[in-house]
């Protein structure tokens, strides 16, 4: 191997090492993103996590999840909107959500 080839080889070798380092950093970054995504998925709430509650008049309507969306429609159409709320079925999910101070 002559001097020119040796210089080119060393340069390619250095570039290869730099690319390997970048690849390792990208892999580490992707692993951390995966962990963050898993944490965010645990904080996500779905409509099945809530139940419908209407407090119109002296009546308390608590509906289970399967009929709650229909109950919402009935209550809303009867203009009870000011009296209905969606409540979490399991408050432990609420306590797992991050607060603004943690960010």
Biopython code that builds the backbone (N, CA, C, O; Angstrom):
import numpy as np
from Bio.PDB.StructureBuilder import StructureBuilder

atoms = [
    (1, "UNK", "N", (0.854, -1.171, 0.000)),
    (1, "UNK", "CA", (0.000, 0.000, 0.000)),
    (1, "UNK", "C", (0.902, 1.237, 0.000)),
    (1, "UNK", "O", (1.792, 1.370, 0.841)),
    (2, "UNK", "N", (0.660, 2.136, -0.952)),
    (2, "UNK", "CA", (1.493, 3.337, -1.003)),
    (2, "UNK", "C", (0.945, 4.398, -0.046)),
    (2, "UNK", "O", (-0.070, 4.178, 0.615)),
    (3, "UNK", "N", (1.607, 5.526, 0.024)),
    (3, "UNK", "CA", (1.262, 6.583, 0.983)),
    (3, "UNK", "C", (-0.135, 7.150, 0.703)),
    (3, "UNK", "O", (-0.904, 7.373, 1.637)),
    (4, "UNK", "N", (-0.468, 7.384, -0.558)),
    (4, "UNK", "CA", (-1.776, 7.942, -0.921)),
    (4, "UNK", "C", (-2.895, 6.994, -0.497)),
    (4, "UNK", "O", (-3.895, 7.430, 0.075)),
    (5, "UNK", "N", (-2.734, 5.719, -0.771)),
    (5, "UNK", "CA", (-3.739, 4.733, -0.375)),
    (5, "UNK", "C", (-3.849, 4.642, 1.141)),
    (5, "UNK", "O", (-4.943, 4.498, 1.688)),
    (6, "UNK", "N", (-2.716, 4.728, 1.807)),
    (6, "UNK", "CA", (-2.702, 4.671, 3.269)),
    (6, "UNK", "C", (-3.448, 5.859, 3.875)),
    (6, "UNK", "O", (-4.203, 5.697, 4.835)),
    (7, "UNK", "N", (-3.236, 7.058, 3.312)),
    (7, "UNK", "CA", (-3.931, 8.255, 3.801)),
    (7, "UNK", "C", (-5.436, 8.116, 3.573)),
    (7, "UNK", "O", (-6.232, 8.411, 4.465)),
    (8, "UNK", "N", (-5.823, 7.669, 2.377)),
    (8, "UNK", "CA", (-7.244, 7.479, 2.072)),
    (8, "UNK", "C", (-7.864, 6.440, 3.009)),
    (8, "UNK", "O", (-8.974, 6.624, 3.510)),
    (9, "UNK", "N", (-7.135, 5.353, 3.237)),
    (9, "UNK", "CA", (-7.625, 4.291, 4.112)),
    (9, "UNK", "C", (-7.845, 4.814, 5.533)),
    (9, "UNK", "O", (-8.874, 4.541, 6.151)),
    (10, "UNK", "N", (-6.866, 5.569, 6.044)),
    (10, "UNK", "CA", (-6.984, 6.118, 7.398)),
    (10, "UNK", "C", (-8.164, 7.094, 7.506)),
    (10, "UNK", "O", (-8.879, 7.119, 8.508)),
    (11, "UNK", "N", (-8.347, 7.894, 6.451)),
    (11, "UNK", "CA", (-9.468, 8.842, 6.448)),
    (11, "UNK", "C", (-10.805, 8.094, 6.452)),
    (11, "UNK", "O", (-11.712, 8.450, 7.205)),
    (12, "UNK", "N", (-10.927, 7.067, 5.619)),
    (12, "UNK", "CA", (-12.153, 6.265, 5.578)),
    (12, "UNK", "C", (-12.372, 5.573, 6.921)),
    (12, "UNK", "O", (-13.506, 5.465, 7.388)),
    (13, "UNK", "N", (-11.305, 5.111, 7.531)),
    (13, "UNK", "CA", (-11.397, 4.450, 8.829)),
    (13, "UNK", "C", (-11.911, 5.426, 9.895)),
    (13, "UNK", "O", (-12.752, 5.057, 10.716)),
    (14, "UNK", "N", (-11.413, 6.668, 9.889)),
    (14, "UNK", "CA", (-11.876, 7.690, 10.835)),
    (14, "UNK", "C", (-13.354, 8.012, 10.611)),
    (14, "UNK", "O", (-14.120, 8.137, 11.566)),
    (15, "UNK", "N", (-13.743, 8.144, 9.352)),
    (15, "UNK", "CA", (-15.146, 8.423, 9.040)),
    (15, "UNK", "C", (-16.044, 7.277, 9.504)),
    (15, "UNK", "O", (-17.144, 7.498, 10.011)),
    (16, "UNK", "N", (-15.557, 6.060, 9.323)),
    (16, "UNK", "CA", (-16.299, 4.884, 9.757)),
    (16, "UNK", "C", (-16.497, 4.895, 11.276)),
    (16, "UNK", "O", (-17.589, 4.597, 11.761)),
    (17, "UNK", "N", (-15.455, 5.237, 12.019)),
    (17, "UNK", "CA", (-15.551, 5.306, 13.480)),
    (17, "UNK", "C", (-16.547, 6.390, 13.904)),
    (17, "UNK", "O", (-17.336, 6.190, 14.828)),
    (18, "UNK", "N", (-16.504, 7.538, 13.220)),
    (18, "UNK", "CA", (-17.436, 8.627, 13.538)),
    (18, "UNK", "C", (-18.879, 8.191, 13.271)),
    (18, "UNK", "O", (-19.777, 8.489, 14.058)),
    (19, "UNK", "N", (-19.094, 7.489, 12.167)),
    (19, "UNK", "CA", (-20.435, 6.999, 11.852)),
    (19, "UNK", "C", (-20.910, 5.959, 12.868)),
    (19, "UNK", "O", (-22.090, 5.920, 13.215)),
    (20, "UNK", "N", (-20.000, 5.128, 13.340)),
    (20, "UNK", "CA", (-20.356, 4.140, 14.362)),
    (20, "UNK", "C", (-20.802, 4.839, 15.642)),
    (20, "UNK", "O", (-21.775, 4.427, 16.274)),
    (21, "UNK", "N", (-20.086, 5.902, 16.023)),
    (21, "UNK", "CA", (-20.464, 6.658, 17.219)),
    (21, "UNK", "C", (-21.839, 7.298, 17.045)),
    (21, "UNK", "O", (-22.661, 7.274, 17.961)),
    (22, "UNK", "N", (-22.086, 7.868, 15.867)),
    (22, "UNK", "CA", (-23.395, 8.471, 15.603)),
    (22, "UNK", "C", (-24.505, 7.425, 15.664)),
    (22, "UNK", "O", (-25.591, 7.687, 16.182)),
    (23, "UNK", "N", (-24.224, 6.250, 15.135)),
    (23, "UNK", "CA", (-25.201, 5.169, 15.160)),
    (23, "UNK", "C", (-25.505, 4.736, 16.594)),
    (23, "UNK", "O", (-26.663, 4.503, 16.942)),
    (24, "UNK", "N", (-24.470, 4.629, 17.421)),
    (24, "UNK", "CA", (-24.674, 4.262, 18.824)),
    (24, "UNK", "C", (-25.503, 5.318, 19.546)),
    (24, "UNK", "O", (-26.389, 4.985, 20.333)),
    (25, "UNK", "N", (-25.212, 6.604, 19.276)),
    (25, "UNK", "CA", (-25.969, 7.687, 19.903)),
    (25, "UNK", "C", (-27.429, 7.653, 19.456)),
    (25, "UNK", "O", (-28.332, 7.850, 20.269)),
    (26, "UNK", "N", (-27.662, 7.407, 18.176)),
    (26, "UNK", "CA", (-29.029, 7.336, 17.656)),
    (26, "UNK", "C", (-29.777, 6.159, 18.281)),
    (26, "UNK", "O", (-30.957, 6.274, 18.614)),
    (27, "UNK", "N", (-29.089, 5.028, 18.439)),
    (27, "UNK", "CA", (-29.700, 3.855, 19.057)),
    (27, "UNK", "C", (-30.081, 4.161, 20.509)),
    (27, "UNK", "O", (-31.182, 3.824, 20.944)),
    (28, "UNK", "N", (-29.181, 4.793, 21.252)),
    (28, "UNK", "CA", (-29.449, 5.161, 22.641)),
    (28, "UNK", "C", (-30.633, 6.128, 22.709)),
    (28, "UNK", "O", (-31.509, 5.984, 23.561)),
    (29, "UNK", "N", (-30.655, 7.115, 21.806)),
    (29, "UNK", "CA", (-31.741, 8.097, 21.751)),
    (29, "UNK", "C", (-33.075, 7.408, 21.478)),
    (29, "UNK", "O", (-34.079, 7.727, 22.115)),
    (30, "UNK", "N", (-33.094, 6.467, 20.538)),
    (30, "UNK", "CA", (-34.321, 5.736, 20.199)),
    (30, "UNK", "C", (-34.818, 4.896, 21.370)),
    (30, "UNK", "O", (-36.024, 4.787, 21.588)),
    (31, "UNK", "N", (-33.889, 4.301, 22.126)),
    (31, "UNK", "CA", (-34.287, 3.525, 23.295)),
    (31, "UNK", "C", (-34.973, 4.423, 24.318)),
    (31, "UNK", "O", (-35.990, 4.049, 24.901)),
    (32, "UNK", "N", (-34.406, 5.618, 24.533)),
    (32, "UNK", "CA", (-35.013, 6.549, 25.486)),
    (32, "UNK", "C", (-36.380, 7.018, 25.011)),
    (32, "UNK", "O", (-37.297, 7.173, 25.818)),
    (33, "UNK", "N", (-36.525, 7.246, 23.703)),
    (33, "UNK", "CA", (-37.831, 7.640, 23.169)),
    (33, "UNK", "C", (-38.861, 6.540, 23.384)),
    (33, "UNK", "O", (-40.020, 6.817, 23.692)),
    (34, "UNK", "N", (-38.435, 5.296, 23.221)),
    (34, "UNK", "CA", (-39.339, 4.173, 23.450)),
    (34, "UNK", "C", (-39.819, 4.128, 24.893)),
    (34, "UNK", "O", (-40.990, 3.849, 25.150)),
    (35, "UNK", "N", (-38.917, 4.403, 25.841)),
    (35, "UNK", "CA", (-39.299, 4.425, 27.255)),
    (35, "UNK", "C", (-40.272, 5.565, 27.530)),
    (35, "UNK", "O", (-41.256, 5.387, 28.248)),
    (36, "UNK", "N", (-39.994, 6.740, 26.955)),
    (36, "UNK", "CA", (-40.889, 7.883, 27.140)),
    (36, "UNK", "C", (-42.266, 7.597, 26.547)),
    (36, "UNK", "O", (-43.286, 7.959, 27.134)),
    (37, "UNK", "N", (-42.294, 6.951, 25.390)),
    (37, "UNK", "CA", (-43.567, 6.607, 24.757)),
    (37, "UNK", "C", (-44.367, 5.654, 25.640)),
    (37, "UNK", "O", (-45.579, 5.812, 25.786)),
    (38, "UNK", "N", (-43.695, 4.668, 26.227)),
    (38, "UNK", "CA", (-44.381, 3.740, 27.123)),
    (38, "UNK", "C", (-44.974, 4.472, 28.326)),
    (38, "UNK", "O", (-46.092, 4.176, 28.748)),
    (39, "UNK", "N", (-44.216, 5.436, 28.881)),
    (39, "UNK", "CA", (-44.719, 6.213, 30.011)),
    (39, "UNK", "C", (-45.939, 7.038, 29.602)),
    (39, "UNK", "O", (-46.914, 7.121, 30.350)),
    (40, "UNK", "N", (-45.887, 7.642, 28.425)),
    (40, "UNK", "CA", (-47.018, 8.444, 27.952)),
    (40, "UNK", "C", (-48.252, 7.584, 27.706)),
    (40, "UNK", "O", (-49.372, 8.011, 27.985)),
    (41, "UNK", "N", (-48.054, 6.377, 27.187)),
    (41, "UNK", "CA", (-49.187, 5.481, 26.955)),
    (41, "UNK", "C", (-49.863, 5.109, 28.268)),
    (41, "UNK", "O", (-51.079, 4.923, 28.308)),
    (42, "UNK", "N", (-49.080, 4.997, 29.349)),
    (42, "UNK", "CA", (-49.658, 4.677, 30.647)),
    (42, "UNK", "C", (-50.481, 5.841, 31.185)),
    (42, "UNK", "O", (-51.386, 5.642, 31.995)),
    (43, "UNK", "N", (-50.166, 7.059, 30.736)),
    (43, "UNK", "CA", (-50.880, 8.242, 31.207)),
    (43, "UNK", "C", (-52.110, 8.551, 30.357)),
    (43, "UNK", "O", (-52.910, 9.412, 30.725)),
    (44, "UNK", "N", (-52.270, 7.871, 29.242)),
    (44, "UNK", "CA", (-53.364, 8.156, 28.323)),
    (44, "UNK", "C", (-54.677, 7.604, 28.875)),
    (44, "UNK", "O", (-54.740, 6.474, 29.360)),
    (45, "UNK", "N", (-55.707, 8.414, 28.790)),
    (45, "UNK", "CA", (-57.032, 7.990, 29.222)),
    (45, "UNK", "C", (-57.917, 7.754, 28.000)),
    (45, "UNK", "O", (-57.788, 8.445, 26.989)),
    (46, "UNK", "N", (-58.807, 6.785, 28.100)),
    (46, "UNK", "CA", (-59.722, 6.451, 27.019)),
    (46, "UNK", "C", (-61.153, 6.658, 27.495)),
    (46, "UNK", "O", (-61.405, 6.768, 28.695)),
    (47, "UNK", "N", (-62.093, 6.711, 26.549)),
    (47, "UNK", "CA", (-63.484, 6.943, 26.936)),
    (47, "UNK", "C", (-64.004, 5.828, 27.841)),
    (47, "UNK", "O", (-64.913, 6.058, 28.639)),
    (48, "UNK", "N", (-63.447, 4.636, 27.728)),
    (48, "UNK", "CA", (-63.871, 3.529, 28.578)),
    (48, "UNK", "C", (-63.455, 3.735, 30.034)),
    (48, "UNK", "O", (-63.951, 3.043, 30.924)),
    (49, "UNK", "N", (-62.548, 4.684, 30.282)),
    (49, "UNK", "CA", (-62.089, 4.965, 31.639)),
    (49, "UNK", "C", (-63.062, 5.867, 32.405)),
    (49, "UNK", "O", (-62.855, 6.145, 33.586)),
    (50, "UNK", "N", (-64.118, 6.320, 31.732)),
    (50, "UNK", "CA", (-65.061, 7.250, 32.344)),
    (50, "UNK", "C", (-66.464, 6.655, 32.400)),
    (50, "UNK", "O", (-66.797, 5.745, 31.641)),
    (51, "UNK", "N", (-67.266, 7.174, 33.297)),
    (51, "UNK", "CA", (-68.682, 6.841, 33.298)),
    (51, "UNK", "C", (-69.483, 8.139, 33.333)),
    (51, "UNK", "O", (-68.996, 9.171, 33.793)),
    (52, "UNK", "N", (-70.694, 8.072, 32.850)),
    (52, "UNK", "CA", (-71.561, 9.237, 32.714)),
    (52, "UNK", "C", (-72.353, 9.452, 33.997)),
    (52, "UNK", "O", (-72.827, 8.499, 34.616)),
    (53, "UNK", "N", (-72.490, 10.715, 34.384)),
    (53, "UNK", "CA", (-73.272, 11.027, 35.568)),
    (53, "UNK", "C", (-74.097, 12.282, 35.290)),
    (53, "UNK", "O", (-73.557, 13.310, 34.880)),
    (54, "UNK", "N", (-75.404, 12.192, 35.515)),
    (54, "UNK", "CA", (-76.298, 13.341, 35.329)),
    (54, "UNK", "C", (-76.977, 13.631, 36.659)),
    (54, "UNK", "O", (-77.530, 12.732, 37.292)),
    (55, "UNK", "N", (-76.933, 14.879, 37.074)),
    (55, "UNK", "CA", (-77.560, 15.274, 38.339)),
    (55, "UNK", "C", (-78.687, 16.271, 38.072)),
    (55, "UNK", "O", (-78.716, 17.366, 38.635)),
    (56, "UNK", "N", (-79.598, 15.873, 37.216)),
    (56, "UNK", "CA", (-80.726, 16.740, 36.902)),
    (56, "UNK", "C", (-81.827, 16.510, 37.922)),
    (56, "UNK", "O", (-82.212, 15.369, 38.175)),
    (57, "UNK", "N", (-82.329, 17.571, 38.502)),
    (57, "UNK", "CA", (-83.357, 17.442, 39.532)),
    (57, "UNK", "C", (-82.798, 16.742, 40.750)),
    (57, "UNK", "O", (-81.676, 17.026, 41.170)),
    (58, "UNK", "N", (-83.559, 15.836, 41.320)),
    (58, "UNK", "CA", (-83.120, 15.083, 42.495)),
    (58, "UNK", "C", (-82.605, 13.698, 42.121)),
    (58, "UNK", "O", (-82.368, 12.857, 42.988)),
    (59, "UNK", "N", (-82.435, 13.475, 40.829)),
    (59, "UNK", "CA", (-82.082, 12.134, 40.361)),
    (59, "UNK", "C", (-80.602, 12.088, 40.006)),
    (59, "UNK", "O", (-80.063, 13.023, 39.414)),
    (60, "UNK", "N", (-79.955, 10.994, 40.373)),
    (60, "UNK", "CA", (-78.553, 10.761, 40.034)),
    (60, "UNK", "C", (-78.501, 9.613, 39.041)),
    (60, "UNK", "O", (-78.783, 8.476, 39.420)),
    (61, "UNK", "N", (-78.156, 9.860, 37.803)),
    (61, "UNK", "CA", (-78.060, 8.796, 36.801)),
    (61, "UNK", "C", (-76.601, 8.405, 36.646)),
    (61, "UNK", "O", (-75.790, 9.197, 36.167)),
    (62, "UNK", "N", (-76.272, 7.213, 37.040)),
    (62, "UNK", "CA", (-74.939, 6.666, 36.799)),
    (62, "UNK", "C", (-75.093, 5.522, 35.818)),
    (62, "UNK", "O", (-75.799, 4.550, 36.087)),
    (63, "UNK", "N", (-74.440, 5.638, 34.700)),
    (63, "UNK", "CA", (-74.558, 4.621, 33.661)),
    (63, "UNK", "C", (-73.220, 3.912, 33.507)),
    (63, "UNK", "O", (-72.162, 4.512, 33.693)),
    (64, "UNK", "N", (-73.279, 2.640, 33.169)),
    (64, "UNK", "CA", (-72.024, 1.952, 32.886)),
    (64, "UNK", "C", (-71.523, 2.364, 31.507)),
    (64, "UNK", "O", (-72.231, 3.022, 30.745)),
    (65, "UNK", "N", (-70.323, 1.976, 31.207)),
    (65, "UNK", "CA", (-69.633, 2.454, 30.003)),
    (65, "UNK", "C", (-70.389, 2.139, 28.720)),
    (65, "UNK", "O", (-70.430, 2.969, 27.812)),
    (66, "UNK", "N", (-70.981, 0.968, 28.631)),
    (66, "UNK", "CA", (-71.597, 0.550, 27.369)),
    (66, "UNK", "C", (-72.806, 1.403, 27.004)),
    (66, "UNK", "O", (-73.069, 1.626, 25.822)),
    (67, "UNK", "N", (-73.536, 1.878, 27.995)),
    (67, "UNK", "CA", (-74.720, 2.678, 27.696)),
    (67, "UNK", "C", (-74.501, 4.160, 27.958)),
    (67, "UNK", "O", (-75.392, 4.968, 27.692)),
    (68, "UNK", "N", (-73.348, 4.529, 28.467)),
    (68, "UNK", "CA", (-73.139, 5.915, 28.879)),
    (68, "UNK", "C", (-73.195, 6.882, 27.711)),
    (68, "UNK", "O", (-73.676, 8.004, 27.869)),
    (69, "UNK", "N", (-72.717, 6.479, 26.546)),
    (69, "UNK", "CA", (-72.727, 7.401, 25.412)),
    (69, "UNK", "C", (-74.163, 7.648, 24.946)),
    (69, "UNK", "O", (-74.483, 8.748, 24.496)),
    (70, "UNK", "N", (-75.025, 6.645, 25.049)),
    (70, "UNK", "CA", (-76.436, 6.848, 24.736)),
    (70, "UNK", "C", (-77.083, 7.737, 25.794)),
    (70, "UNK", "O", (-77.884, 8.613, 25.469)),
    (71, "UNK", "N", (-76.739, 7.512, 27.047)),
    (71, "UNK", "CA", (-77.292, 8.325, 28.125)),
    (71, "UNK", "C", (-76.863, 9.775, 27.961)),
    (71, "UNK", "O", (-77.643, 10.692, 28.218)),
    (72, "UNK", "N", (-75.636, 9.978, 27.537)),
    (72, "UNK", "CA", (-75.146, 11.327, 27.275)),
    (72, "UNK", "C", (-76.008, 11.998, 26.219)),
    (72, "UNK", "O", (-76.376, 13.164, 26.362)),
    (73, "UNK", "N", (-76.328, 11.271, 25.167)),
    (73, "UNK", "CA", (-77.135, 11.810, 24.077)),
    (73, "UNK", "C", (-78.542, 12.168, 24.570)),
    (73, "UNK", "O", (-79.066, 13.232, 24.242)),
    (74, "UNK", "N", (-79.144, 11.283, 25.353)),
    (74, "UNK", "CA", (-80.487, 11.525, 25.885)),
    (74, "UNK", "C", (-80.481, 12.739, 26.806)),
    (74, "UNK", "O", (-81.315, 13.634, 26.673)),
    (75, "UNK", "N", (-79.544, 12.762, 27.731)),
    (75, "UNK", "CA", (-79.468, 13.854, 28.695)),
    (75, "UNK", "C", (-79.193, 15.178, 27.987)),
    (75, "UNK", "O", (-79.801, 16.199, 28.307)),
    (76, "UNK", "N", (-78.287, 15.153, 27.039)),
    (76, "UNK", "CA", (-77.932, 16.374, 26.312)),
    (76, "UNK", "C", (-79.115, 16.883, 25.496)),
    (76, "UNK", "O", (-79.363, 18.088, 25.452)),
    (77, "UNK", "N", (-79.841, 15.986, 24.855)),
    (77, "UNK", "CA", (-81.009, 16.382, 24.064)),
    (77, "UNK", "C", (-82.115, 16.951, 24.942)),
    (77, "UNK", "O", (-82.920, 17.762, 24.484)),
    (78, "UNK", "N", (-82.158, 16.529, 26.199)),
    (78, "UNK", "CA", (-83.146, 17.068, 27.135)),
    (78, "UNK", "C", (-82.652, 18.340, 27.810)),
    (78, "UNK", "O", (-83.240, 18.809, 28.785)),
    (79, "UNK", "N", (-81.588, 18.879, 27.290)),
    (79, "UNK", "CA", (-81.014, 20.129, 27.779)),
    (79, "UNK", "C", (-80.632, 20.075, 29.252)),
    (79, "UNK", "O", (-80.832, 21.038, 29.993)),
    (80, "UNK", "N", (-80.086, 18.950, 29.665)),
    (80, "UNK", "CA", (-79.566, 18.814, 31.030)),
    (80, "UNK", "C", (-78.062, 19.050, 31.048)),
    (80, "UNK", "O", (-77.386, 18.684, 32.010)),
    (81, "UNK", "N", (-77.550, 19.645, 30.019)),
    (81, "UNK", "CA", (-76.102, 19.734, 29.848)),
    (81, "UNK", "C", (-75.395, 20.307, 31.077)),
    (81, "UNK", "O", (-74.292, 19.876, 31.413)),
    (82, "UNK", "N", (-76.009, 21.256, 31.735)),
    (82, "UNK", "CA", (-75.370, 21.859, 32.906)),
    (82, "UNK", "C", (-75.289, 20.899, 34.081)),
    (82, "UNK", "O", (-74.594, 21.178, 35.058)),
    (83, "UNK", "N", (-75.983, 19.779, 34.005)),
    (83, "UNK", "CA", (-76.055, 18.857, 35.127)),
    (83, "UNK", "C", (-75.266, 17.572, 34.914)),
    (83, "UNK", "O", (-75.201, 16.736, 35.815)),
    (84, "UNK", "N", (-74.665, 17.397, 33.738)),
    (84, "UNK", "CA", (-73.988, 16.125, 33.511)),
    (84, "UNK", "C", (-72.478, 16.268, 33.519)),
    (84, "UNK", "O", (-71.924, 17.301, 33.143)),
    (85, "UNK", "N", (-71.839, 15.212, 33.956)),
    (85, "UNK", "CA", (-70.376, 15.168, 34.011)),
    (85, "UNK", "C", (-69.903, 13.772, 33.631)),
    (85, "UNK", "O", (-70.665, 12.806, 33.663)),
    (86, "UNK", "N", (-68.656, 13.694, 33.280)),
    (86, "UNK", "CA", (-67.989, 12.410, 33.060)),
    (86, "UNK", "C", (-67.039, 12.205, 34.223)),
    (86, "UNK", "O", (-66.202, 13.060, 34.510)),
    (87, "UNK", "N", (-67.168, 11.078, 34.886)),
    (87, "UNK", "CA", (-66.350, 10.773, 36.053)),
    (87, "UNK", "C", (-65.389, 9.635, 35.719)),
    (87, "UNK", "O", (-65.733, 8.711, 34.981)),
    (88, "UNK", "N", (-64.190, 9.716, 36.271)),
    (88, "UNK", "CA", (-63.239, 8.616, 36.114)),
    (88, "UNK", "C", (-63.735, 7.402, 36.884)),
    (88, "UNK", "O", (-64.161, 7.525, 38.033)),
    (89, "UNK", "N", (-63.683, 6.234, 36.262)),
    (89, "UNK", "CA", (-64.068, 5.002, 36.949)),
    (89, "UNK", "C", (-63.047, 4.640, 38.023)),
    (89, "UNK", "O", (-63.405, 4.158, 39.098)),
    (90, "UNK", "N", (-61.771, 4.878, 37.719)),
    (90, "UNK", "CA", (-60.693, 4.477, 38.613)),
    (90, "UNK", "C", (-59.803, 5.693, 38.862)),
    (90, "UNK", "O", (-59.026, 6.084, 37.990)),
    (91, "UNK", "N", (-59.912, 6.288, 40.042)),
    (91, "UNK", "CA", (-59.142, 7.495, 40.342)),
    (91, "UNK", "C", (-57.642, 7.248, 40.429)),
    (91, "UNK", "O", (-56.862, 8.199, 40.365)),
    (92, "UNK", "N", (-57.225, 6.011, 40.571)),
    (92, "UNK", "CA", (-55.788, 5.743, 40.634)),
    (92, "UNK", "C", (-55.106, 6.148, 39.332)),
    (92, "UNK", "O", (-53.923, 6.487, 39.335)),
    (93, "UNK", "N", (-55.842, 6.116, 38.211)),
    (93, "UNK", "CA", (-55.271, 6.563, 36.940)),
    (93, "UNK", "C", (-55.013, 8.062, 36.971)),
    (93, "UNK", "O", (-54.038, 8.540, 36.390)),
    (94, "UNK", "N", (-55.879, 8.802, 37.644)),
    (94, "UNK", "CA", (-55.705, 10.251, 37.740)),
    (94, "UNK", "C", (-54.434, 10.586, 38.508)),
    (94, "UNK", "O", (-53.698, 11.497, 38.129)),
    (95, "UNK", "N", (-54.181, 9.862, 39.572)),
    (95, "UNK", "CA", (-53.028, 10.167, 40.414)),
    (95, "UNK", "C", (-51.707, 9.822, 39.738)),
    (95, "UNK", "O", (-50.654, 10.274, 40.188)),
    (96, "UNK", "N", (-51.739, 9.035, 38.676)),
    (96, "UNK", "CA", (-50.522, 8.707, 37.935)),
    (96, "UNK", "C", (-50.165, 9.771, 36.907)),
    (96, "UNK", "O", (-49.059, 9.760, 36.367)),
    (97, "UNK", "N", (-51.091, 10.696, 36.627)),
    (97, "UNK", "CA", (-50.822, 11.747, 35.649)),
    (97, "UNK", "C", (-49.836, 12.752, 36.228)),
    (97, "UNK", "O", (-49.906, 13.074, 37.414)),
    (98, "UNK", "N", (-48.912, 13.254, 35.401)),
    (98, "UNK", "CA", (-47.937, 14.222, 35.913)),
    (98, "UNK", "C", (-48.601, 15.575, 36.157)),
    (98, "UNK", "O", (-49.571, 15.937, 35.490)),
    (99, "UNK", "N", (-48.068, 16.302, 37.111)),
    (99, "UNK", "CA", (-48.573, 17.651, 37.361)),
    (99, "UNK", "C", (-47.745, 18.657, 36.571)),
    (99, "UNK", "O", (-46.680, 18.319, 36.053)),
    (100, "UNK", "N", (-48.229, 19.883, 36.479)),
    (100, "UNK", "CA", (-47.508, 20.914, 35.737)),
    (100, "UNK", "C", (-46.162, 21.215, 36.381)),
    (100, "UNK", "O", (-45.208, 21.551, 35.680)),
    (101, "UNK", "N", (-46.067, 21.101, 37.702)),
    (101, "UNK", "CA", (-44.819, 21.395, 38.404)),
    (101, "UNK", "C", (-43.704, 20.414, 38.054)),
    (101, "UNK", "O", (-42.527, 20.767, 38.122)),
    (102, "UNK", "N", (-44.062, 19.189, 37.681)),
    (102, "UNK", "CA", (-43.064, 18.167, 37.364)),
    (102, "UNK", "C", (-42.389, 18.412, 36.034)),
    (102, "UNK", "O", (-41.292, 17.904, 35.801)),
    (103, "UNK", "N", (-43.019, 19.187, 35.144)),
    (103, "UNK", "CA", (-42.476, 19.402, 33.805)),
    (103, "UNK", "C", (-41.395, 20.399, 33.808)),
    (103, "UNK", "O", (-40.828, 20.698, 32.757)),
]
sb = StructureBuilder()
sb.init_structure("model")
sb.init_model(0)
sb.init_chain("A")
sb.init_seg("    ")
for serial, (resi, resn, name, xyz) in enumerate(atoms, 1):
    if name == "N":
        sb.init_residue(resn, " ", resi, " ")
    sb.init_atom(name, np.array(xyz, "f"), 0.0, 1.0, " ", f" {name:<3s}", serial, name[0])
structure = sb.get_structure()
